Every structure is written in C-alpha cells, then in structure tokens.
Amino acid sequence: MPTYIYKCIECNHIFEAIHSYKDRLTDCEECNKENTLKKQLNTPIYLVNKTQNIKKKAGDLVKEEIRNKKEELEQQKEDLKTRNNKK
C-alpha cells in the first residue's frame, strides 16, 4: 500500500499514513479537529525493472548516491566562489 503524508491546517501536525489509494484521512488525531487534514506531495517510489540484473546492495546504492550528491554540492560551492570572486 502507498504511503501518504498529511498536514493539519489547524495545528500544522505532519505525519505519514499507509492506506489504500481509495481511503482518505480527514480528522487530525493531534488536535482532534475534523476535516483539517490535507494530503501533501511526496516523492514517488521508482520501481526497478525486474529484468535488470542488479548486483549492488541497497546500502551500496545509498552510499553511491550520497557520494554523488556531495560531489554536486562541492561543485556548486566552487561555482559560487568563482562567481563571487568575479564581482
């Protein structure tokens, strides 16, 4: 079942809920108000094609993604430094 993120418009309580796409939560359990929950946008889960031959473990994939993001951030920092030095 999919995971949904909800936010109460009264108390700003945010939480995740797992339920069928047909269901919808409306009442906040935090502040006990009715019809105050709004579904929030969340990141979709990408399914991998089962025909692909994946030899990497999940932990290795996470480490690789973290390394890639760190490299991107370092590049962005360098670009900002360069841009600030030109001014």
N, C-alpha and C positions, 0 to 999 in steps of 0.2 A: 504494500500500500504506500501511497505517496506521503511525503512529509510536507506539512504546510506551516507557515509562520503567520501568527496572528498578533495584532496590536489592538489594545483597548484605546478608544478615542477619549475615554474619561480619565483613566489613571496612567496611561502610557505603558501598561504592563505588556511585555512582549514574551511570547512563548511558542514552542513548536508543538504540533499535534499531528499524529499519524491517524489517518482515516481514509475512507473511500472518497473518490472524487465527487460522488453524489452527495455526501454529507457536508454540512457547513456549521461551524460553531458560531453562536451569536451572543452568548452571555458570558461576561467576564467573571471568572471564579475569584479573582483578586479583590475587586471592589464590589462584587455581587450586583452589578448593574446589567440590565437586559438590553439586548440589541446594540451593544457598543463595540463589538469586535469587527475588525476589518482584516481581510486577508492581505498579506504583504507579498511583494515579489520576492522570490528566492531563486537561487541558482539551480538550474536543471541538472539532473544527473545524466551524464552521457554514457550510453551503453556501448560496449565494445563488441564489434562483430565477432561472433564465436568462431568464425572460420580463420581468424588471425591466430598466428602462432605466437603467443605471448610467453616469453621466457623470464621476464622480470617479475620480482615480487612487488607487492603493493608498497612496502616500505622503501624499496629502491626507487620506485617511481616518484614517491613523495619527496625523497631526498634530492632526486634529479630536478624536480620542479622547483624546490626551494633554491637550489643552486642556480638554476636559470633565472629566477626572479631576482636573486641577489646580484647577479651579473647585470641584469637590466637596470636595477636601481643604481649600481655603480656607474654605469654608462650615462644615466640621466643626471647623476651628480656631476660628472665630468662635463657634460654638455652645459649645465647651469653655470659651472665655474667659468667655462670658456666664454659663455655669453655675458656673464657679469664682468669679466676682465676686459672685454671689448668695449664696454660702456665706459 
